[in-house]
Amino acid sequence: MYRHVRPVICPPKCVVHDTYTTRQVPVIHPVIHVNRHHVVNVPCHIYKPVTRNVFVSHAYPKHCCDHRYR
């Protein structure tokens, strides 16, 4: 009935089945903390007490007998 025929072979087709698997990759984010110290000048008032001894004489003035004071 049918004669045996040679088959025609086509070029192969590529069928891709993609699968994805997760993998953790370390990502480093450096954080720099800066502690800033601000120096503020504040006046510190220092009072140095000075003590003086003053002697008051109750004697007569030198020129008590001067003619200008009469």
C-alpha positions as CSV (number, residue, x, y, z in Angstrom):
1,M,0.0,0.0,0.0
2,Y,2.4,2.7,1.2
3,R,5.9,2.7,0.1
4,H,8.5,3.3,2.7
5,V,9.5,6.9,2.5
6,R,12.5,8.4,4.0
7,P,11.6,10.9,6.8
8,V,12.5,14.5,6.5
9,I,14.5,15.6,9.6
10,C,14.1,19.3,10.5
11,P,16.7,21.2,12.5
12,P,16.1,21.0,16.2
13,K,14.2,23.6,18.1
14,C,15.6,24.7,21.4
15,V,13.1,24.9,24.2
16,V,14.5,26.5,27.4
17,H,12.9,25.9,30.8
18,D,14.3,28.6,33.1
19,T,14.3,28.0,36.9
20,Y,15.5,30.6,39.3
21,T,17.1,29.8,42.7
22,T,17.7,32.6,45.3
23,R,21.1,33.1,46.7
24,Q,21.9,35.7,49.4
25,V,24.7,38.1,48.5
26,P,26.0,40.2,51.3
27,V,25.8,43.9,50.6
28,I,27.7,46.1,53.0
29,H,26.5,49.6,53.8
30,P,29.1,51.4,56.0
31,V,27.6,53.9,58.4
32,I,29.9,56.5,60.0
33,H,28.7,58.0,63.3
34,V,30.4,61.4,63.9
35,N,30.3,62.8,67.5
36,R,30.9,66.5,67.1
37,H,31.9,68.4,70.3
38,H,31.3,72.2,70.1
39,V,33.3,74.3,72.5
40,V,31.5,77.4,73.5
41,N,33.4,80.1,75.5
42,V,31.5,81.1,78.6
43,P,32.8,84.0,80.7
44,C,33.8,83.1,84.2
45,H,34.0,86.4,86.2
46,I,36.6,86.3,89.0
47,Y,36.6,89.1,91.5
48,K,39.8,89.6,93.5
49,P,39.1,91.5,96.7
50,V,41.7,94.0,97.7
51,T,41.8,95.2,101.3
52,R,43.5,98.5,102.1
53,N,44.2,99.7,105.6
54,V,43.8,103.5,105.7
55,F,44.7,105.2,108.9
56,V,42.9,108.4,109.7
57,S,44.6,110.7,112.1
58,H,42.5,112.8,114.5
59,A,45.3,115.1,115.2
60,Y,45.3,118.8,114.5
61,P,46.1,119.8,110.9
62,K,49.6,120.9,110.2
63,H,48.6,124.5,109.4
64,C,46.2,125.1,112.2
65,C,48.1,128.1,113.4
66,D,48.6,129.5,109.9
67,H,47.2,133.0,109.4
68,R,45.2,132.0,106.4
69,Y,42.9,129.9,108.5
70,R,42.0,132.6,111.1
